[in-house]
Amino acid sequence: MISARLLCACALSFATFVACAQDKKPVAAIVGTWKVVTYEDRTEGQPVKYQFGEKPRGLLMYDATGHMSIQLMKMPHPRVAAGDEEKVTRQEKIALYDAYTAYFGTYSVDSKRSVVTHHVEGDLADVFVGTDQERPFEISGDRLILRPKWTEDGKQWTGLRVFERVK
């Protein structure tokens, strides 16, 4: 006779397998390296904000092991006048810091809600470490669109992050 524990373990394993199988499609579709095309912030009654310029550069990477990283750079990017990283001025450091962002961690996908969650482990600004950053997403061919939402100063903001798959 099968024990209750064994039966329970089998049922739990099967449920986990089914849940993972249901999430495989969006996870497989999201895995890869994506180049930023658009990075905009929008709120009602205000012009669109282009935090990294209208033509930013950067990469968003999701690997098959569940790790992710993103790096974004404002264009045009500030220059170091001396051309030597040992001679960067305080003003240049501020401009460079304001023109770049990066973080990394792991990710999970909720296929029912079409949300990818970034579980942040490291962050250039150290403000997102230990947080879960939800990104509603859609994939259309080789385009990945993320639409994060947040509240700032009592206003609801929506981001538009468009990426193209790197081939």
CYANA upper distance limits for C-alpha pairs under 8 A (distance plus 0.5 A):
  2 ILE  CA      6 LEU  CA      7.09
  2 ILE  CA      7 LEU  CA      7.15
  3 SER  CA      7 LEU  CA      6.74
  4 ALA  CA      8 CYS  CA      6.51
  5 ARG  CA      9 ALA  CA      6.55
  6 LEU  CA     10 CYS  CA      6.60
  7 LEU  CA     11 ALA  CA      6.67
  8 CYS  CA     12 LEU  CA      6.61
  9 ALA  CA     13 SER  CA      6.57
 10 CYS  CA     14 PHE  CA      6.60
 11 ALA  CA     15 ALA  CA      6.64
 12 LEU  CA     16 THR  CA      6.64
 13 SER  CA     17 PHE  CA      6.61
 14 PHE  CA     18 VAL  CA      6.66
 15 ALA  CA     19 ALA  CA      6.66
 16 THR  CA     20 CYS  CA      6.61
 17 PHE  CA     21 ALA  CA      6.51
 18 VAL  CA     22 GLN  CA      6.64
 19 ALA  CA     23 ASP  CA      6.96
 20 CYS  CA     24 LYS  CA      6.64
 21 ALA  CA     25 LYS  CA      8.26
 22 GLN  CA    111 SER  CA      8.12
 23 ASP  CA     27 VAL  CA      6.69
 23 ASP  CA    109 VAL  CA      7.43
 23 ASP  CA    110 ASP  CA      7.60
 23 ASP  CA    111 SER  CA      6.27
 24 LYS  CA     28 ALA  CA      6.28
 25 LYS  CA     29 ALA  CA      6.63
 26 PRO  CA     30 ILE  CA      6.57
 26 PRO  CA    109 VAL  CA      7.74
 26 PRO  CA    111 SER  CA      6.86
 27 VAL  CA     31 VAL  CA      6.72
 27 VAL  CA    109 VAL  CA      6.94
 28 ALA  CA     64 ALA  CA      8.02
 29 ALA  CA    139 ILE  CA      8.13
 30 ILE  CA     62 TYR  CA      7.22
 30 ILE  CA    139 ILE  CA      8.22
 30 ILE  CA    144 LEU  CA      8.27
 31 VAL  CA     61 MET  CA      7.93
 31 VAL  CA     62 TYR  CA      5.34
 31 VAL  CA     63 ASP  CA      5.78
 31 VAL  CA     64 ALA  CA      6.49
 32 GLY  CA     61 MET  CA      6.30
 32 GLY  CA     62 TYR  CA      5.85
 32 GLY  CA     63 ASP  CA      6.57
 32 GLY  CA    165 ARG  CA      7.53
 32 GLY  CA    166 VAL  CA      8.11
 33 THR  CA     59 LEU  CA      7.24
 33 THR  CA     60 LEU  CA      6.41
 33 THR  CA     61 MET  CA      4.98
 33 THR  CA     62 TYR  CA      7.04
 33 THR  CA    165 ARG  CA      6.46
 33 THR  CA    166 VAL  CA      6.04
 34 TRP  CA     59 LEU  CA      6.04
 34 TRP  CA     60 LEU  CA      5.55
 34 TRP  CA     61 MET  CA      6.63
 34 TRP  CA    144 LEU  CA      8.24
 34 TRP  CA    163 PHE  CA      5.97
 34 TRP  CA    164 GLU  CA      5.74
 34 TRP  CA    165 ARG  CA      4.92
 34 TRP  CA    166 VAL  CA      5.94
 35 LYS  CA     57 ARG  CA      7.92
 35 LYS  CA     58 GLY  CA      6.35
 35 LYS  CA     59 LEU  CA      5.20
 35 LYS  CA     60 LEU  CA      6.98
 35 LYS  CA    163 PHE  CA      5.67
 35 LYS  CA    164 GLU  CA      5.71
 35 LYS  CA    165 ARG  CA      6.80
 35 LYS  CA    166 VAL  CA      6.77
 36 VAL  CA     56 PRO  CA      7.39
 36 VAL  CA     57 ARG  CA      6.52
 36 VAL  CA     58 GLY  CA      5.86
 36 VAL  CA     59 LEU  CA      6.49
 36 VAL  CA     60 LEU  CA      7.88
 36 VAL  CA     72 LEU  CA      8.37
 36 VAL  CA    161 ARG  CA      7.86
 36 VAL  CA    162 VAL  CA      6.58
 36 VAL  CA    163 PHE  CA      4.90
 36 VAL  CA    164 GLU  CA      7.07
 37 VAL  CA     55 LYS  CA      7.48
 37 VAL  CA     56 PRO  CA      7.51
 37 VAL  CA     57 ARG  CA      8.10
 37 VAL  CA    161 ARG  CA      8.08
 37 VAL  CA    162 VAL  CA      5.86
 37 VAL  CA    163 PHE  CA      5.74
 37 VAL  CA    164 GLU  CA      7.28
 38 THR  CA     54 GLU  CA      7.75
 38 THR  CA     55 LYS  CA      7.44
 38 THR  CA     56 PRO  CA      7.60
 38 THR  CA    160 LEU  CA      7.49
 38 THR  CA    161 ARG  CA      5.94
 38 THR  CA    162 VAL  CA      5.37
 38 THR  CA    163 PHE  CA      7.52
 39 TYR  CA     50 TYR  CA      6.97
 39 TYR  CA     51 GLN  CA      7.90
 39 TYR  CA     52 PHE  CA      7.56
 39 TYR  CA     54 GLU  CA      8.06
 39 TYR  CA     56 PRO  CA      7.64
 39 TYR  CA    159 GLY  CA      7.79
 39 TYR  CA    160 LEU  CA      6.33
 39 TYR  CA    161 ARG  CA      5.19
 39 TYR  CA    162 VAL  CA      7.17
 40 GLU  CA     48 VAL  CA      7.00
 40 GLU  CA     49 LYS  CA      6.26
 40 GLU  CA     50 TYR  CA      5.62
 40 GLU  CA     51 GLN  CA      7.56
 40 GLU  CA    159 GLY  CA      6.07
 40 GLU  CA    160 LEU  CA      5.59
 40 GLU  CA    161 ARG  CA      7.03
 41 ASP  CA     48 VAL  CA      6.36
 41 ASP  CA     49 LYS  CA      5.55
 41 ASP  CA     50 TYR  CA      7.11
 41 ASP  CA     51 GLN  CA      8.14
 41 ASP  CA    157 TRP  CA      7.23
 41 ASP  CA    158 THR  CA      6.39
 41 ASP  CA    159 GLY  CA      4.92
 41 ASP  CA    160 LEU  CA      6.86
 42 ARG  CA     46 GLN  CA      7.87
 42 ARG  CA     47 PRO  CA      7.73
 42 ARG  CA     48 VAL  CA      5.63
 42 ARG  CA     49 LYS  CA      7.03
 42 ARG  CA    157 TRP  CA      6.09
 42 ARG  CA    158 THR  CA      5.80
 42 ARG  CA    159 GLY  CA      6.61
 42 ARG  CA    160 LEU  CA      8.35
 43 THR  CA     47 PRO  CA      8.28
 43 THR  CA     48 VAL  CA      7.99
 43 THR  CA    155 LYS  CA      7.56
 43 THR  CA    156 GLN  CA      6.71
 43 THR  CA    157 TRP  CA      5.31
 43 THR  CA    158 THR  CA      7.03
 44 GLU  CA    156 GLN  CA      8.43
 50 TYR  CA     54 GLU  CA      6.27
 51 GLN  CA     74 LYS  CA      7.90
 52 PHE  CA     56 PRO  CA      5.89
 52 PHE  CA     72 LEU  CA      8.00
 52 PHE  CA     73 MET  CA      6.71
 52 PHE  CA     74 LYS  CA      4.36
 52 PHE  CA     75 MET  CA      6.86
 52 PHE  CA     99 ALA  CA      6.97
 52 PHE  CA    100 TYR  CA      8.27
 53 GLY  CA     74 LYS  CA      5.96
 53 GLY  CA     75 MET  CA      5.95
 53 GLY  CA     76 PRO  CA      7.77
 54 GLU  CA     75 MET  CA      8.04
 55 LYS  CA     74 LYS  CA      8.25
 55 LYS  CA     75 MET  CA      6.59
 56 PRO  CA     72 LEU  CA      7.54
 56 PRO  CA     73 MET  CA      6.40
 56 PRO  CA     74 LYS  CA      5.63
 56 PRO  CA     75 MET  CA      5.67
 57 ARG  CA     72 LEU  CA      6.35
 57 ARG  CA     73 MET  CA      5.69
 57 ARG  CA     74 LYS  CA      7.16
 57 ARG  CA     75 MET  CA      7.35
 58 GLY  CA     70 ILE  CA      7.88
 58 GLY  CA     71 GLN  CA      5.79
 58 GLY  CA     72 LEU  CA      4.74
 58 GLY  CA     73 MET  CA      6.40
 59 LEU  CA     70 ILE  CA      6.18
 59 LEU  CA     71 GLN  CA      6.01
 59 LEU  CA     72 LEU  CA      7.15
 60 LEU  CA     68 MET  CA      7.85
 60 LEU  CA     69 SER  CA      6.35
 60 LEU  CA     70 ILE  CA      4.83
 60 LEU  CA     71 GLN  CA      7.12
 60 LEU  CA    163 PHE  CA      8.44
 61 MET  CA     68 MET  CA      5.77
 61 MET  CA     69 SER  CA      5.82
 61 MET  CA     70 ILE  CA      6.82
 62 TYR  CA     66 GLY  CA      7.37
 62 TYR  CA     67 HIS  CA      6.38
 62 TYR  CA     68 MET  CA      4.97
 62 TYR  CA     69 SER  CA      7.45
 62 TYR  CA    107 TYR  CA      8.31
 63 ASP  CA     67 HIS  CA      5.96
 63 ASP  CA     68 MET  CA      6.85
 66 GLY  CA    106 THR  CA      5.91
 66 GLY  CA    107 TYR  CA      6.00
 66 GLY  CA    108 SER  CA      7.43
 67 HIS  CA    104 PHE  CA      8.19
 67 HIS  CA    105 GLY  CA      6.28
 67 HIS  CA    106 THR  CA      4.59
 67 HIS  CA    107 TYR  CA      6.46
 68 MET  CA    104 PHE  CA      6.16
 68 MET  CA    105 GLY  CA      6.00
 68 MET  CA    106 THR  CA      5.86
 68 MET  CA    107 TYR  CA      6.79
 68 MET  CA    118 HIS  CA      7.97
 69 SER  CA    102 ALA  CA      7.91
 69 SER  CA    103 TYR  CA      6.28
 69 SER  CA    104 PHE  CA      4.55
 69 SER  CA    105 GLY  CA      6.90
 70 ILE  CA    102 ALA  CA      5.93
 70 ILE  CA    103 TYR  CA      6.14
 70 ILE  CA    104 PHE  CA      6.89
 71 GLN  CA    100 TYR  CA      7.92
 71 GLN  CA    101 THR  CA      6.30
 71 GLN  CA    102 ALA  CA      4.82
 71 GLN  CA    103 TYR  CA      7.36
 72 LEU  CA    100 TYR  CA      6.15
 72 LEU  CA    101 THR  CA      5.85
 72 LEU  CA    102 ALA  CA      6.88
 73 MET  CA     77 HIS  CA      7.49
 73 MET  CA     99 ALA  CA      6.21
 73 MET  CA    100 TYR  CA      5.04
 73 MET  CA    101 THR  CA      7.23
 74 LYS  CA     99 ALA  CA      5.31
 74 LYS  CA    100 TYR  CA      6.75
 75 MET  CA     99 ALA  CA      8.45
 77 HIS  CA     96 LEU  CA      8.17
 77 HIS  CA     99 ALA  CA      7.20
 78 PRO  CA     92 GLU  CA      8.00
 78 PRO  CA     95 ALA  CA      6.93
 78 PRO  CA     96 LEU  CA      6.51
 78 PRO  CA     99 ALA  CA      7.85
 79 ARG  CA     83 GLY  CA      8.34
 79 ARG  CA     92 GLU  CA      8.02
 79 ARG  CA     96 LEU  CA      8.41
 80 VAL  CA     84 ASP  CA      7.60
 80 VAL  CA     85 GLU  CA      8.05
 80 VAL  CA     88 VAL  CA      6.61
 80 VAL  CA     89 THR  CA      8.49
 80 VAL  CA     92 GLU  CA      6.89
 81 ALA  CA     88 VAL  CA      8.25
 82 ALA  CA     87 LYS  CA      6.79
 82 ALA  CA     88 VAL  CA      7.63
 83 GLY  CA     87 LYS  CA      8.32
 84 ASP  CA     88 VAL  CA      7.37
 88 VAL  CA     92 GLU  CA      6.59
 88 VAL  CA     93 LYS  CA      7.01
 89 THR  CA     93 LYS  CA      6.74
 90 ARG  CA     94 ILE  CA      6.88
 91 GLN  CA     95 ALA  CA      6.79
 92 GLU  CA     96 LEU  CA      6.50
 93 LYS  CA     97 TYR  CA      6.51
 94 ILE  CA     98 ASP  CA      6.66
 95 ALA  CA     99 ALA  CA      6.73
 96 LEU  CA    100 TYR  CA      6.98
 97 TYR  CA    101 THR  CA      8.06
101 THR  CA    124 LEU  CA      6.71
101 THR  CA    125 ALA  CA      8.10
102 ALA  CA    123 ASP  CA      6.48
102 ALA  CA    124 LEU  CA      5.99
103 TYR  CA    120 VAL  CA      7.37
103 TYR  CA    121 GLU  CA      8.11
103 TYR  CA    122 GLY  CA      5.93
103 TYR  CA    123 ASP  CA      4.65
103 TYR  CA    124 LEU  CA      6.66
104 PHE  CA    120 VAL  CA      6.30
104 PHE  CA    121 GLU  CA      6.44
104 PHE  CA    122 GLY  CA      5.86
104 PHE  CA    123 ASP  CA      7.10
105 GLY  CA    118 HIS  CA      7.23
105 GLY  CA    119 HIS  CA      6.03
105 GLY  CA    120 VAL  CA      5.11
105 GLY  CA    121 GLU  CA      5.12
105 GLY  CA    122 GLY  CA      7.03
106 THR  CA    118 HIS  CA      6.52
106 THR  CA    119 HIS  CA      5.66
106 THR  CA    120 VAL  CA      7.26
106 THR  CA    121 GLU  CA      8.08
107 TYR  CA    116 VAL  CA      7.24
107 TYR  CA    117 THR  CA      5.90
107 TYR  CA    118 HIS  CA      5.08
107 TYR  CA    119 HIS  CA      6.12
108 SER  CA    116 VAL  CA      6.24
108 SER  CA    117 THR  CA      5.84
108 SER  CA    118 HIS  CA      7.42
108 SER  CA    119 HIS  CA      8.42
109 VAL  CA    114 SER  CA      7.87
109 VAL  CA    115 VAL  CA      6.38
109 VAL  CA    116 VAL  CA      4.94
109 VAL  CA    117 THR  CA      6.81
110 ASP  CA    114 SER  CA      6.30
110 ASP  CA    115 VAL  CA      5.73
110 ASP  CA    116 VAL  CA      6.79
110 ASP  CA    117 THR  CA      8.48
111 SER  CA    115 VAL  CA      7.11
113 ARG  CA    136 PRO  CA      8.15
114 SER  CA    136 PRO  CA      6.25
114 SER  CA    137 PHE  CA      6.20
114 SER  CA    138 GLU  CA      7.39
115 VAL  CA    134 GLU  CA      6.87
115 VAL  CA    135 ARG  CA      5.93
115 VAL  CA    136 PRO  CA      4.68
115 VAL  CA    137 PHE  CA      6.14
116 VAL  CA    134 GLU  CA      6.44
116 VAL  CA    135 ARG  CA      5.74
116 VAL  CA    136 PRO  CA      6.79
116 VAL  CA    137 PHE  CA      7.24
117 THR  CA    132 ASP  CA      6.63
117 THR  CA    133 GLN  CA      5.88
117 THR  CA    134 GLU  CA      4.81
117 THR  CA    135 ARG  CA      6.46
118 HIS  CA    132 ASP  CA      6.04
118 HIS  CA    133 GLN  CA      5.45
118 HIS  CA    134 GLU  CA      6.87
118 HIS  CA    135 ARG  CA      8.22
119 HIS  CA    130 GLY  CA      7.43
119 HIS  CA    131 THR  CA      6.53
119 HIS  CA    132 ASP  CA      5.06
119 HIS  CA    133 GLN  CA      6.97
120 VAL  CA    128 PHE  CA      6.71
120 VAL  CA    129 VAL  CA      5.64
120 VAL  CA    130 GLY  CA      6.02
120 VAL  CA    131 THR  CA      6.13
120 VAL  CA    132 ASP  CA      6.77
120 VAL  CA    133 GLN  CA      7.91
121 GLU  CA    129 VAL  CA      5.66
121 GLU  CA    130 GLY  CA      6.35
122 GLY  CA    126 ASP  CA      7.50
122 GLY  CA    128 PHE  CA      8.16
122 GLY  CA    129 VAL  CA      5.95
123 ASP  CA    127 VAL  CA      7.39
123 ASP  CA    128 PHE  CA      6.74
123 ASP  CA    129 VAL  CA      6.48
128 PHE  CA    132 ASP  CA      8.48
134 GLU  CA    148 PRO  CA      7.24
135 ARG  CA    146 LEU  CA      6.20
135 ARG  CA    147 ARG  CA      6.40
135 ARG  CA    148 PRO  CA      5.32
135 ARG  CA    149 LYS  CA      8.33
136 PRO  CA    146 LEU  CA      6.15
136 PRO  CA    147 ARG  CA      5.79
136 PRO  CA    148 PRO  CA      6.65
137 PHE  CA    144 LEU  CA      7.51
137 PHE  CA    145 ILE  CA      5.92
137 PHE  CA    146 LEU  CA      4.97
137 PHE  CA    147 ARG  CA      6.74
138 GLU  CA    144 LEU  CA      6.44
138 GLU  CA    145 ILE  CA      5.82
138 GLU  CA    146 LEU  CA      7.32
139 ILE  CA    143 ARG  CA      6.14
139 ILE  CA    144 LEU  CA      5.12
139 ILE  CA    145 ILE  CA      6.86
140 SER  CA    144 LEU  CA      7.11
142 ASP  CA    164 GLU  CA      6.11
142 ASP  CA    165 ARG  CA      5.63
143 ARG  CA    162 VAL  CA      7.46
143 ARG  CA    163 PHE  CA      6.18
143 ARG  CA    164 GLU  CA      5.20
143 ARG  CA    165 ARG  CA      6.85
144 LEU  CA    162 VAL  CA      6.38
144 LEU  CA    163 PHE  CA      5.59
144 LEU  CA    164 GLU  CA      6.81
144 LEU  CA    165 ARG  CA      8.08
145 ILE  CA    160 LEU  CA      7.60
145 ILE  CA    161 ARG  CA      6.13
145 ILE  CA    162 VAL  CA      5.10
145 ILE  CA    163 PHE  CA      6.83
146 LEU  CA    159 GLY  CA      8.05
146 LEU  CA    160 LEU  CA      6.66
146 LEU  CA    161 ARG  CA      5.50
146 LEU  CA    162 VAL  CA      7.01
147 ARG  CA    158 THR  CA      6.83
147 ARG  CA    159 GLY  CA      5.62
147 ARG  CA    160 LEU  CA      5.58
147 ARG  CA    161 ARG  CA      6.85
148 PRO  CA    158 THR  CA      6.28
148 PRO  CA    159 GLY  CA      5.67
148 PRO  CA    160 LEU  CA      7.78
149 LYS  CA    156 GLN  CA      7.75
149 LYS  CA    157 TRP  CA      6.13
149 LYS  CA    158 THR  CA      5.03
149 LYS  CA    159 GLY  CA      6.83
150 TRP  CA    156 GLN  CA      6.44
150 TRP  CA    157 TRP  CA      5.79
150 TRP  CA    158 THR  CA      7.15
151 THR  CA    155 LYS  CA      5.87
151 THR  CA    156 GLN  CA      5.05
151 THR  CA    157 TRP  CA      6.34
152 GLU  CA    156 GLN  CA      7.14
152 GLU  CA    157 TRP  CA      7.69
